[in-house]
Amino acid sequence: MKKFGLIGTPISGSLSPLMFKAAYPGSDMTYDLIETDNVEEALDIFRKEYDAVNVTAPFKESAFKAAERADSVCRRLGVTNLLMKRDGAIHASNTDYLAVANILRLHKVRFKDANVMVIGCGGAGKSAAIASSSLHLTTMVADRTVKKAGEFCFKHGGMAPLPFENIVQQVVLSNIGIIIYTLPVPVGWLEELPLEGKVVLEANYVTPCLEQICQEKGAIYVSGREWLLQQAIAGFTLMTGSAPNEQVLRDCLQKT
């Protein structure tokens, strides 16, 4: 019997166990929430008892350091959200990147020049920016700390940093077609964003803040549940070696 799980804190509200059960009905594979605020304890439980674990905040950097092998995105970012035991070693992968790349491939065809603005330069924001840049989309990264965004963009190339106070103006001036909002909370200028006709992807699916604004302003809203869905498809496939049925997972999310 293979055992999988999720490490991080807080994770009690995670939909991952429900989605895994729906994806693999009748299987003897299990998926558990391993909640502790001690990352070393979580990693030790993984090493002793589990075949693979998803990783969420605030453990992504420590989990990467615990891996013996890593995919190219993890190596670039220094974080992981998936650890797997393979061939006697711990492998790190990044399904945030895979999820955002899949979503962008779908929506970039709406625009002749789909410039992208990523708001937030944490783990999810960095993964999103790398995904956007890898698809050869002009990418801007905005963060409360412009130095943080600047260092990230300089390190990885092909992206431009942006101060928070210039976001509203730059959405117009830089011909932004797609906005990826990765902050966990709303900020004061959200109501001022010119969103008509744009695609807005929000990472937070537990307490989202952009759906109503997008509806009022005529934007195409892509919820964090779509991000979660695409991440689950990629992660479950890597974990189990068997791709889940996408429609089954969509139906599962609609019922929650």
C-alpha positions as CSV (number, residue, x, y, z in Angstrom):
1,M,0.0,0.0,0.0
2,K,1.4,3.4,-1.0
3,K,1.0,6.3,1.4
4,F,0.9,10.0,0.4
5,G,0.2,13.1,2.3
6,L,0.5,16.9,2.7
7,I,2.9,18.7,5.1
8,G,2.6,22.3,6.1
9,T,0.6,24.5,8.6
10,P,-2.2,25.3,8.7
11,I,-3.6,22.5,6.5
12,S,-6.8,21.3,8.2
13,G,-9.0,22.9,5.5
14,S,-7.1,21.3,2.6
15,L,-9.2,19.7,-0.1
16,S,-6.3,17.4,-1.2
17,P,-7.4,14.3,0.7
18,L,-11.0,14.5,-0.7
19,M,-9.7,15.0,-4.2
20,F,-7.2,12.1,-4.0
21,K,-10.0,9.8,-2.8
22,A,-12.2,10.9,-5.7
23,A,-9.3,10.5,-8.1
24,Y,-8.5,6.9,-7.1
25,P,-11.7,5.2,-5.9
26,G,-11.3,1.7,-4.6
27,S,-7.5,2.0,-4.4
28,D,-5.6,1.0,-1.3
29,M,-3.5,4.1,-1.7
30,T,-4.0,6.7,1.1
31,Y,-3.6,10.5,1.4
32,D,-3.2,12.1,4.8
33,L,-2.8,15.5,6.4
34,I,0.4,15.6,8.3
35,E,0.0,18.8,10.3
36,T,2.8,20.1,12.6
37,D,4.4,23.4,12.9
38,N,7.8,21.7,13.1
39,V,9.2,21.1,9.6
40,E,11.9,18.7,10.7
41,E,9.2,16.6,12.4
42,A,7.1,16.6,9.3
43,L,10.0,15.6,7.1
44,D,11.0,12.8,9.5
45,I,7.4,11.4,9.3
46,F,7.6,11.6,5.5
47,R,11.0,9.8,5.4
48,K,9.8,7.0,7.7
49,E,6.2,6.4,6.6
50,Y,5.3,8.0,3.2
51,D,6.1,7.5,-0.4
52,A,5.5,11.1,-1.4
53,V,4.1,14.3,0.1
54,N,2.8,17.6,-1.2
55,V,4.4,20.6,0.6
56,T,2.7,23.9,1.4
57,A,3.7,27.0,3.4
58,P,5.8,27.5,5.3
59,F,7.9,24.4,4.5
60,K,8.7,24.7,0.8
61,E,12.2,26.0,1.2
62,S,13.2,23.5,3.9
63,A,11.6,20.6,1.9
64,F,13.8,21.6,-1.1
65,K,16.9,21.5,1.1
66,A,15.9,18.0,2.2
67,A,15.8,16.7,-1.3
68,E,18.7,14.8,-2.9
69,R,17.5,15.4,-6.5
70,A,15.4,18.2,-7.9
71,D,13.8,19.2,-11.2
72,S,15.1,22.3,-13.0
73,V,12.3,24.6,-11.7
74,C,13.0,23.7,-8.1
75,R,16.7,24.2,-8.6
76,R,16.0,27.7,-10.0
77,L,13.7,28.7,-7.2
78,G,15.1,26.9,-4.2
79,V,11.7,25.7,-3.2
80,T,9.5,22.6,-3.8
81,N,5.9,21.6,-3.2
82,L,6.3,17.9,-3.9
83,L,8.7,15.4,-2.4
84,M,8.9,11.8,-3.7
85,K,11.0,8.8,-3.0
86,R,12.5,7.4,-6.2
87,D,15.3,4.9,-6.7
88,G,16.5,5.3,-3.1
89,A,16.6,9.1,-3.2
90,I,14.3,12.0,-2.3
91,H,13.2,13.9,-5.4
92,A,11.8,17.5,-5.5
93,S,9.3,18.8,-8.0
94,N,7.2,21.9,-8.5
95,T,3.6,21.5,-9.5
96,D,2.8,25.2,-9.0
97,Y,4.8,25.8,-12.1
98,L,3.1,23.0,-14.0
99,A,-0.3,24.3,-13.0
100,V,0.2,27.9,-14.0
101,A,1.9,26.9,-17.3
102,N,-1.2,24.8,-18.2
103,I,-3.6,27.7,-17.4
104,L,-1.5,30.2,-19.3
105,R,-1.3,28.0,-22.4
106,L,-5.1,28.0,-22.4
107,H,-5.7,31.7,-21.9
108,K,-2.8,33.4,-23.8
109,V,-4.5,32.6,-27.1
110,R,-7.0,35.3,-26.2
111,F,-4.4,38.0,-26.8
112,K,-2.1,39.1,-29.7
113,D,0.4,40.2,-27.1
114,A,-0.4,38.6,-23.7
115,N,1.9,40.5,-21.4
116,V,1.7,39.1,-17.8
117,M,1.8,40.8,-14.4
118,V,2.5,38.6,-11.4
119,I,1.5,40.3,-8.1
120,G,3.5,38.8,-5.2
121,C,7.0,37.3,-5.1
122,G,6.6,34.5,-2.6
123,G,6.8,30.8,-3.5
124,A,3.6,30.8,-5.6
125,G,4.4,34.1,-7.3
126,K,8.0,33.0,-8.2
127,S,6.7,29.7,-9.7
128,A,4.0,31.6,-11.7
129,A,6.6,34.1,-13.0
130,I,8.9,31.3,-14.1
131,A,6.0,29.5,-15.8
132,S,5.1,32.7,-17.7
133,S,8.6,33.5,-18.7
134,S,9.2,29.9,-19.9
135,L,6.2,30.4,-22.3
136,H,8.0,33.4,-23.8
137,L,5.5,35.9,-22.4
138,T,6.6,39.3,-21.3
139,T,6.5,39.1,-17.6
140,M,6.5,41.8,-14.8
141,V,6.7,40.9,-11.1
142,A,5.4,43.2,-8.5
143,D,6.0,42.9,-4.8
144,R,5.6,45.0,-1.6
145,T,9.4,44.9,-1.5
146,V,10.7,46.0,-4.9
147,K,14.2,44.9,-3.9
148,K,12.9,41.3,-3.5
149,A,11.2,41.4,-6.9
150,G,14.3,43.1,-8.4
151,E,16.7,40.4,-7.1
152,F,14.4,37.6,-8.3
153,C,14.1,39.1,-11.8
154,F,17.8,39.9,-12.1
155,K,18.7,36.3,-11.0
156,H,16.4,34.6,-13.5
157,G,16.4,37.1,-16.4
158,G,13.6,37.8,-18.9
159,M,11.4,39.5,-16.3
160,A,11.0,43.1,-15.0
161,P,10.4,44.1,-11.4
162,L,7.7,46.6,-10.5
163,P,7.0,48.7,-7.4
164,F,3.6,48.2,-5.8
165,E,2.7,51.9,-6.2
166,N,3.0,51.6,-10.0
167,I,0.8,48.6,-10.5
168,V,-2.4,50.3,-11.6
169,Q,-0.6,52.6,-14.1
170,Q,1.5,49.7,-15.5
171,V,-1.5,47.5,-16.2
172,V,-2.4,50.1,-18.9
173,L,1.1,51.2,-20.0
174,S,2.5,47.7,-20.3
175,N,-0.4,46.2,-22.2
176,I,-1.0,43.6,-19.5
177,G,-3.5,41.0,-20.6
178,I,-3.1,38.4,-17.8
179,I,-2.8,39.2,-14.1
180,I,-1.7,36.5,-11.6
181,Y,-2.5,37.5,-8.0
182,T,-0.7,35.4,-5.5
183,L,-1.0,37.5,-2.3
184,P,-3.0,35.8,0.5
185,V,-4.9,39.0,1.3
186,P,-6.4,42.0,-0.6
187,V,-4.6,45.3,-0.9
188,G,-6.0,48.8,-1.1
189,W,-5.6,49.5,-4.8
190,L,-7.5,46.3,-6.1
191,E,-10.6,48.3,-6.8
192,E,-8.6,50.7,-9.0
193,L,-7.2,48.0,-11.3
194,P,-8.4,48.3,-14.9
195,L,-9.6,44.8,-15.6
196,E,-12.0,44.9,-18.4
197,G,-11.3,42.1,-20.9
198,K,-8.3,40.8,-19.0
199,V,-7.7,37.3,-17.6
200,V,-7.2,37.3,-13.8
201,L,-5.8,34.2,-12.1
202,E,-6.0,34.2,-8.3
203,A,-3.9,31.7,-6.2
204,N,-6.0,31.8,-3.0
205,Y,-9.0,29.5,-3.2
206,V,-9.9,29.6,0.5
207,T,-10.5,33.3,1.0
208,P,-10.4,34.8,-2.5
209,C,-10.7,38.6,-2.9
210,L,-10.9,39.2,-6.7
211,E,-13.9,37.2,-8.0
212,Q,-16.5,39.9,-7.4
213,I,-14.3,42.7,-8.6
214,C,-13.6,40.8,-11.9
215,Q,-17.4,40.2,-12.4
216,E,-18.1,43.9,-11.9
217,K,-15.3,45.0,-14.2
218,G,-15.8,42.5,-17.0
219,A,-12.6,40.4,-16.5
220,I,-12.3,36.7,-17.1
221,Y,-11.7,35.2,-13.6
222,V,-9.8,32.0,-13.1
223,S,-10.1,30.9,-9.5
224,G,-7.6,29.4,-7.2
225,R,-9.6,26.2,-7.5
226,E,-8.5,25.9,-11.1
227,W,-4.9,26.3,-9.9
228,L,-5.5,23.7,-7.3
229,L,-7.1,21.3,-9.9
230,Q,-4.2,21.6,-12.3
231,Q,-1.7,21.2,-9.5
232,A,-3.5,18.1,-8.3
233,I,-3.5,16.5,-11.7
234,A,0.2,17.1,-12.1
235,G,1.1,16.1,-8.5
236,F,-1.1,13.0,-8.3
237,T,0.3,11.8,-11.6
238,L,3.9,12.2,-10.4
239,M,3.1,10.6,-7.1
240,T,1.2,7.5,-8.3
241,G,2.4,7.1,-11.9
242,S,-1.3,7.2,-12.9
243,A,-3.1,10.3,-14.2
244,P,-6.4,11.1,-12.5
245,N,-9.6,11.8,-14.5
246,E,-9.8,15.6,-14.8
247,Q,-13.6,15.7,-14.9
248,V,-13.9,13.6,-11.8
249,L,-11.7,16.1,-10.0
250,R,-13.7,19.0,-11.3
251,D,-16.9,17.4,-10.1
252,C,-15.4,16.8,-6.7
253,L,-14.4,20.5,-6.4
254,Q,-17.8,21.7,-7.5
255,K,-19.4,19.7,-4.6
256,T,-17.3,21.3,-1.9
